[in-house]
Every structure is written in C-alpha cells, then in structure tokens.
Amino acid sequence: CENPCTAEDPFSPMENSRVILEGCMLSVVIPLYNEEDNIGLTLKSLINQTLLPTKLLVVDDNSTDNTAEVFSQWRAAHTNGSFTYITETNQGASFARNTGAAAAKGQWLCFMDDDAVATPNYVENILKHIQNKPDAVGFGGRIIPKYIPAEPTWMSYYVSSLVGNFDYAPTACAFEHGKYPLESNMIVRKDVYDTIGGFNTALPGVVGTLRIGGEGKELFYKVLALGHTIYYDPAICVHHVVEVKKLTSEYMYRVASGIGRGEKTRTKAISNAAYIKKIIEYIFKLGASVILGIKYCLQATPAKAWPVIQFRIDALKGLIG
C-alpha cells in the first residue's frame, strides 16, 4: 500500500476500519456456486472482522439451488459492510474470480471460497502482512478443515489436502520448492493480477460436477515468473467447512481427478515433455502412497491406508484420462 496500514492503536471495528483501510483498499472476491447452506457463515465471518474489507464481491457462478434467494434474505438481515452481488454466466470458479476482480476497486484482491469461514482478525492480519512485507505482491495463509459432525477415522494428513487442509509452516515465510497458496485463502496485488491476466479459464475449477483444478497454482507460477516472491502467513487463517457430502468417495474422486486434469491442461500447454514428466511424477507418488499405506497399517491405523492410495490413483486417472 502507498499509505501506512497500521492497526496498533485500540479501535472500534465499525468506526475506524474504513479509515485504516483507505490507503490499502482490500476487495474480497467470493465465487459462489450452490452453497445455500454455508454462504451465510462465510459472509457473517467477513462482516464481523476487527477491520472490515473495503468491498465484498459475491459472484454467483450459475447456481442451480436457492443460493441467490438465500443471499438476498441474508443481506436484508445484515446491512453492514459494502457488498456487490454479480452473476457470472460462464461456469467455473476462474470465470467468477476474474469477473469479481474486474469489478474490484481495491489495490489488493483477496480470494476466499464460498464454504470458508474467516477468523475474526483475518482482514487485519492481511493488512499487517502487507505492512511487514512491503515487497509482497502475492501471499496466502492457513486453511483448517471444520469437519461436520467430526473428522472421520480414515482421514490422514495427506488426504485432508483434498478437503482444504493447508498448513505450510508455523511462522510467516516465503514459499519454496514450487509451493503456493490455495484458492480458498489467497491474496494478490491487483496490478500484478491484471498484468498476468488473472486466472486461466482453461483451468476453470468446478464446472458442475466436473473439476479441472490447478488455477491457483498456475496463477502464482506466473507471479513467480515475474521475479516476485510468494509468502505464507499462518496468522491469515480461514476454516473450511467439510460436511458429510464432501467426505464421500464420489466427492473425493472429483477433487483428486480434478487435480490431475488440471495438471494435464497446464503441463500440455508448456510442452509434451512437461506432460510426460508429470506422468512419471504421478506414478512415483502412487508408489510412495503404497509405502505410506503399509506404514499406516503397521502403525495400527489401517483405515487410513486405502484412502491415501486411492487419492493418488484418482489423481493419475485425471492426468492420463
């Protein structure tokens, strides 16, 4: 930000947030698709911040349920905060995020998912990170699964990544070894976002029940190619709602295979050699998952064995399918 974004003095969230944010201009973009059950939790978490974002842009991505009506009713009951509701006719989260970003006036873009719940100091910690890292143009934070009703016994650290679990490091640092923030909790400076052309719509994310993922990965790889550093800050934290319907084998397959499909699209756009290299990498990871499954069995947690192997099988199917 061009102006200092300090929040060191005691303040009233409603009285002083817009004054403090004036120099930073943070717009939060939420792609919305068939989340009538959870969107209220997401929005409530963003209007109950210690600092309010400058603008909240909710982009309805062709929802087929009662999402639009639920939002309208929720907004009528919660009048604080600055909202814009947009309808995107092209299916896919990448289309929705790009549409929201185009309508944003802020210097910074924050992307959250429609089933993510921000911690109360989420926006404040974003601004603190901007202040502490003046060279930052892109960064992200921690994502904690919120299992409803409870975490299943077969869930492991590796499989939990399919339901959004992301905890890169215990303290703020730069991403290394090709790692990057996830789409549910990522922040990018708008001028850089515009320079790289936003999200690649060939990697749309969710299109109905089909997934072609990796849009966040490609976006941040483009930022890295410009010579910038991507940062991680665990204080910038959201909870990801994981209901029973997101723990079925069908849902897990859609997510895992979507990762593979996205990598197929991304690497083939680079070269056939990059695609073949990715296939070899995925075969290696499948072998590693078998070894990990055996380890789980030896550790008396056999329920965790097959899901981690299935994850890598499904991802490989998406890659070569």
TITI-727875 format. One record per residue (C-alpha): x, y, z. Coordinates in pm, 1 decimal, m for minus. Example, Ala and Ser with C-alpha at 12.3 -4.5 7.8 and 13.67 -1.06 7.14 Angstrom:
BEGIN
NODE          X          Y          Z
NODE     1230.0     m450.0      780.0
NODE     1367.0     m106.0      714.0
// end
This chain:
BEGIN
NODE          X          Y          Z
NODE        0.0        0.0        0.0
NODE      111.8      353.0      m63.1
NODE      m11.0      465.8      279.8
NODE       74.0      303.8      614.3
NODE     m178.8       35.1      712.1
NODE     m132.6       25.0     1086.5
NODE     m372.0     m120.1     1338.7
NODE     m161.4      m82.6     1652.5
NODE     m388.0      154.0     1845.9
NODE     m714.6       41.4     2005.7
NODE    m1003.2       92.6     1766.0
NODE    m1369.2       23.7     1717.4
NODE    m1411.5     m215.4     1420.5
NODE    m1711.1      m27.7     1285.3
NODE    m1582.1      326.7     1346.4
NODE    m1223.9      310.3     1231.7
NODE    m1196.6       22.7      985.4
NODE    m1271.8      226.3      674.2
NODE    m1027.6      498.5      779.3
NODE     m747.4      248.2      828.5
NODE     m832.4       64.8      507.6
NODE     m849.5      376.4      291.5
NODE     m482.6      354.1      198.0
NODE     m494.3      m19.2      126.6
NODE     m826.6      m82.3      m47.1
NODE     m880.2     m455.4        1.4
NODE    m1153.0     m623.8     m204.9
NODE    m1265.8     m975.1     m110.3
NODE    m1392.8    m1186.0     m401.3
NODE    m1607.0    m1493.5     m332.3
NODE    m1707.4    m1724.0     m620.8
NODE    m2044.3    m1870.0     m524.7
NODE    m2187.2    m2197.0     m652.6
NODE    m2466.5    m2398.5     m488.4
NODE    m2371.5    m2313.4     m130.8
NODE    m2706.9    m2208.5        9.6
NODE    m2627.3    m2393.4      334.5
NODE    m2290.5    m2229.4      405.3
NODE    m2275.1    m1888.1      236.7
NODE    m2429.0    m1720.7      542.0
NODE    m2141.4    m1844.6      759.8
NODE    m1886.6    m1714.1      511.0
NODE    m2042.4    m1369.7      482.2
NODE    m2104.3    m1336.9      855.1
NODE    m1736.6    m1406.3      923.4
NODE    m1640.6    m1119.1      692.3
NODE    m1872.7     m856.3      840.6
NODE    m1764.8     m948.0     1194.8
NODE    m1399.9     m858.6     1137.0
NODE    m1183.2     m643.2     1358.9
NODE    m1131.0     m449.6     1035.6
NODE    m1382.7     m453.0      753.6
NODE    m1265.2     m507.5      395.7
NODE    m1326.1     m219.7      157.9
NODE    m1557.5     m426.6      m61.3
NODE    m1710.5     m774.0      m66.7
NODE    m1783.3     m903.8     m416.5
NODE    m2001.8    m1214.3     m430.0
NODE    m2006.7    m1369.7     m776.9
NODE    m2285.9    m1622.9     m834.9
NODE    m2146.6    m1877.1    m1078.8
NODE    m2472.0    m2011.8    m1225.7
NODE    m2601.2    m2167.3     m904.3
NODE    m2888.0    m2408.4     m953.8
NODE    m3011.5    m2414.3     m594.0
NODE    m3159.2    m2132.7     m382.8
NODE    m2825.7    m1955.4     m333.6
NODE    m2942.9    m1622.8     m481.7
NODE    m3255.0    m1615.4     m262.3
NODE    m3059.1    m1713.6       47.4
NODE    m2809.4    m1435.1      m16.8
NODE    m3086.5    m1180.3      m68.7
NODE    m3253.1    m1278.5      258.7
NODE    m2922.6    m1278.5      444.1
NODE    m2827.1     m936.4      309.3
NODE    m3162.3     m789.2      410.8
NODE    m3093.4     m900.5      767.1
NODE    m2727.7     m783.4      769.1
NODE    m2692.1     m431.0      635.2
NODE    m2336.2     m352.0      744.7
NODE    m2043.0     m395.1      509.5
NODE    m2016.1     m299.8      143.2
NODE    m2142.9     m576.5      m88.3
NODE    m2174.1     m622.6     m462.2
NODE    m2363.7     m926.3     m596.6
NODE    m2272.5    m1027.0     m952.0
NODE    m2398.1    m1308.4    m1175.1
NODE    m2140.5    m1484.4    m1394.5
NODE    m2289.2    m1681.7    m1683.9
NODE    m1974.7    m1879.9    m1769.5
NODE    m1949.6    m2182.5    m1541.4
NODE    m1630.4    m2216.7    m1341.5
NODE    m1465.8    m2053.8    m1039.8
NODE    m1192.5    m1899.4    m1255.4
NODE    m1454.3    m1711.1    m1458.9
NODE    m1623.5    m1596.4    m1138.0
NODE    m1299.5    m1481.6     m974.9
NODE    m1197.1    m1288.8    m1285.9
NODE    m1537.4    m1119.8    m1302.2
NODE    m1515.7    m1021.3     m936.8
NODE    m1160.6     m894.1     m979.2
NODE    m1264.8     m681.9    m1278.4
NODE    m1531.5     m514.0    m1066.0
NODE    m1297.9     m460.8     m770.0
NODE    m1161.5     m114.3     m697.3
NODE     m909.4     m217.3     m435.6
NODE     m533.1     m222.9     m469.2
NODE     m541.4     m575.3     m327.7
NODE     m756.5     m875.7     m414.2
NODE     m839.4    m1139.7     m156.4
NODE     m996.4    m1464.1     m279.5
NODE    m1199.5    m1686.2      m47.4
NODE    m1424.4    m1981.9     m122.9
NODE    m1796.7    m1988.0      m53.0
NODE    m1753.1    m2252.9      218.9
NODE    m1465.9    m2082.4      400.3
NODE    m1507.6    m1902.5      732.2
NODE    m1257.1    m1629.0      815.2
NODE    m1116.2    m1585.0     1164.1
NODE    m1215.5    m1251.8     1327.9
NODE     m877.2    m1085.3     1264.1
NODE     m841.1    m1219.3      909.4
NODE     m850.1     m882.1      728.9
NODE     m641.4     m715.0      998.1
NODE     m369.7     m978.8      962.7
NODE     m371.3     m940.2      584.7
NODE     m301.1     m569.5      626.4
NODE      m31.6     m636.5      885.8
NODE      137.1     m872.6      640.1
NODE      129.2     m605.4      369.3
NODE      286.3     m360.3      611.3
NODE      553.5     m607.1      727.9
NODE      638.0     m730.2      375.5
NODE      649.2     m419.5      153.3
NODE      782.2     m629.4     m135.7
NODE      487.9     m870.1     m122.3
NODE      263.9     m892.8     m427.8
NODE      108.6    m1232.3     m351.0
NODE       61.4    m1442.2      m40.0
NODE     m172.7    m1681.1      135.3
NODE     m247.2    m1834.1      470.6
NODE     m358.7    m2133.4      668.6
NODE     m674.3    m2335.8      597.6
NODE     m818.2    m2553.6      874.9
NODE    m1086.9    m2811.6      792.4
NODE    m1401.8    m2779.7     1002.1
NODE    m1549.5    m3128.6      989.7
NODE    m1925.0    m3159.1     1041.9
NODE    m2002.5    m3353.3     1252.4
NODE    m1649.5    m3489.6     1309.8
NODE    m1327.1    m3587.6     1134.5
NODE    m1354.2    m3945.6     1001.0
NODE    m1113.4    m4207.5     1132.0
NODE     m981.3    m4274.7      779.6
NODE     m871.1    m3915.1      727.5
NODE     m494.5    m3863.6      711.6
NODE     m276.0    m3556.8      673.0
NODE     m223.9    m3633.1      304.6
NODE     m587.7    m3697.9      213.1
NODE     m700.7    m3394.6      415.3
NODE     m549.2    m3174.1      144.6
NODE     m848.4    m3277.0      m69.4
NODE    m1080.8    m3103.0      176.5
NODE     m867.0    m2791.8      202.0
NODE     m624.2    m2863.8      485.8
NODE     m323.4    m2636.9      436.3
NODE      m57.8    m2558.6      696.7
NODE      268.0    m2482.8      518.0
NODE      476.2    m2353.3      810.1
NODE      437.3    m2249.0     1176.2
NODE      558.7    m1894.0     1108.7
NODE      544.0    m1643.2      823.7
NODE      791.8    m1724.1      546.6
NODE      844.4    m1739.5      171.8
NODE      708.9    m2038.6      m19.5
NODE      979.3    m2267.0     m156.0
NODE     1011.9    m2573.8     m381.7
NODE      720.8    m2482.7     m604.8
NODE      467.0    m2449.0     m323.1
NODE      195.5    m2183.6     m338.3
NODE     m122.9    m2064.0     m160.0
NODE     m456.2    m2235.7     m216.6
NODE     m752.4    m2065.7     m383.0
NODE     m960.9    m2061.1      m64.7
NODE     m721.6    m1820.8      105.4
NODE     m502.8    m1617.5     m128.2
NODE     m420.5    m1250.0     m174.0
NODE     m272.8    m1080.3     m482.1
NODE     m193.1     m719.0     m563.5
NODE     m441.0     m613.5     m830.2
NODE     m193.0     m457.0    m1071.6
NODE        9.8     m780.0    m1075.8
NODE     m308.5     m984.3    m1115.0
NODE     m405.8     m772.3    m1414.5
NODE      m56.3     m799.8    m1563.2
NODE      m67.0    m1181.0    m1569.1
NODE     m424.8    m1184.3    m1697.3
NODE     m592.7    m1323.5    m1386.8
NODE     m698.1    m1686.3    m1362.5
NODE     m662.5    m1911.0    m1666.0
NODE    m1017.9    m2006.8    m1762.7
NODE     m885.4    m2324.1    m1927.5
NODE     m847.6    m2427.5    m1562.1
NODE    m1197.7    m2330.9    m1450.2
NODE    m1204.7    m2514.5    m1118.9
NODE    m1553.9    m2650.6    m1060.6
NODE    m1783.8    m2688.2    m1360.7
NODE    m2092.7    m2860.2    m1226.4
NODE    m1964.8    m3196.0    m1100.3
NODE    m1652.0    m3183.0    m1318.4
NODE    m1332.8    m3041.8    m1177.5
NODE    m1032.4    m2908.3    m1365.0
NODE     m817.0    m2764.1    m1089.8
NODE     m479.4    m2600.0    m1051.6
NODE     m589.0    m2246.7    m1137.2
NODE     m424.1    m2101.4     m827.0
NODE     m103.7    m2291.0     m893.5
NODE      m74.6    m2154.6    m1245.0
NODE     m154.5    m1801.1    m1133.4
NODE      118.7    m1799.6     m871.0
NODE      367.8    m1963.8    m1104.8
NODE      310.4    m1666.9    m1335.4
NODE      374.4    m1430.3    m1044.3
NODE      698.5    m1614.4     m966.9
NODE      799.3    m1590.9    m1334.1
NODE      785.2    m1212.3    m1299.7
NODE     1056.8    m1237.7    m1034.5
NODE      837.5    m1191.2     m726.9
NODE      838.7    m1388.5     m402.2
NODE      522.4    m1557.9     m275.9
NODE      471.3    m1554.6      100.5
NODE      285.9    m1763.9      357.0
NODE      145.2    m1630.8      682.6
NODE      m37.9    m1872.4      918.2
NODE     m199.0    m1579.0     1100.7
NODE     m410.1    m1523.5      787.4
NODE     m644.7    m1809.8      859.1
NODE     m978.4    m1948.3      742.5
NODE    m1176.4    m2258.6      835.0
NODE    m1307.0    m2473.9      550.4
NODE    m1647.5    m2630.8      613.3
NODE    m1633.0    m3004.7      540.5
NODE    m1975.5    m3167.9      556.2
NODE    m2053.6    m3537.6      518.2
NODE    m2131.9    m3487.7      147.5
NODE    m1770.9    m3375.3       98.8
NODE    m1636.8    m3696.8      251.1
NODE    m1788.8    m3943.4        6.0
NODE    m1577.7    m4147.3     m233.2
NODE    m1750.1    m3971.0     m525.8
NODE    m1656.5    m3626.4     m396.9
NODE    m1300.6    m3731.8     m321.4
NODE    m1268.7    m3871.8     m672.3
NODE    m1392.0    m3545.9     m828.5
NODE    m1136.8    m3343.8     m634.0
NODE     m840.1    m3578.1     m683.1
NODE     m908.6    m3642.0    m1051.9
NODE     m962.6    m3267.4    m1095.5
NODE     m610.2    m3206.5     m973.5
NODE     m483.1    m3447.9    m1238.7
NODE     m695.5    m3292.0    m1514.3
NODE     m565.2    m2950.1    m1424.6
NODE     m205.4    m3066.8    m1436.9
NODE     m270.5    m3227.3    m1775.7
NODE     m401.7    m2898.0    m1912.0
NODE     m126.4    m2690.6    m1751.5
NODE      169.3    m2907.4    m1849.9
NODE       48.8    m2979.0    m2204.4
NODE       29.4    m2603.5    m2258.9
NODE      401.2    m2594.1    m2175.6
NODE      516.5    m2895.3    m2378.8
NODE      462.8    m3266.4    m2428.5
NODE      786.1    m3325.0    m2238.7
NODE      645.1    m3140.8    m1935.8
NODE      332.4    m3356.4    m1952.4
NODE      531.0    m3681.3    m1970.8
NODE      745.6    m3565.0    m1680.5
NODE      429.2    m3503.6    m1478.3
NODE      301.1    m3854.7    m1556.0
NODE      627.6    m4001.2    m1427.5
NODE      599.9    m3784.9    m1113.9
NODE      245.3    m3906.2    m1050.4
NODE      346.2    m4271.8    m1093.5
NODE      624.6    m4216.4     m841.7
NODE      376.4    m4057.3     m598.8
NODE      142.4    m4353.3     m641.0
NODE      425.9    m4584.9     m542.0
NODE      504.6    m4365.3     m243.7
NODE      138.5    m4378.1     m138.3
NODE      151.1    m4759.0     m131.8
NODE      451.3    m4744.1      100.3
NODE      268.1    m4489.0      314.3
NODE      m38.0    m4715.9      324.9
NODE      176.4    m5003.4      452.7
NODE      317.2    m4769.1      716.0
NODE      m33.3    m4678.5      833.5
NODE     m115.1    m5048.7      867.3
NODE      199.2    m5109.0     1072.7
NODE      102.1    m4813.6     1292.6
NODE     m234.9    m4978.1     1367.9
NODE     m430.0    m4719.4     1165.5
NODE     m527.8    m4934.8      865.5
NODE     m836.4    m4721.9      791.3
NODE     m600.5    m4450.1      662.7
NODE     m417.4    m4681.0      422.0
NODE     m650.5    m4721.5      125.2
NODE     m776.4    m4359.2      102.6
NODE     m423.3    m4224.5       55.3
NODE     m359.0    m4479.7     m220.4
NODE     m695.4    m4407.6     m381.6
NODE     m609.5    m4036.2     m381.4
NODE     m304.4    m4096.5     m598.2
NODE     m489.1    m4343.6     m826.1
NODE     m766.6    m4090.8     m886.6
NODE     m520.4    m3807.6     m949.8
NODE     m335.1    m4025.4    m1203.9
NODE     m665.7    m4112.1    m1374.1
NODE     m738.3    m3744.1    m1414.2
NODE     m390.9    m3679.8    m1552.3
NODE     m395.0    m3951.1    m1817.8
NODE     m771.0    m3966.0    m1881.8
// end
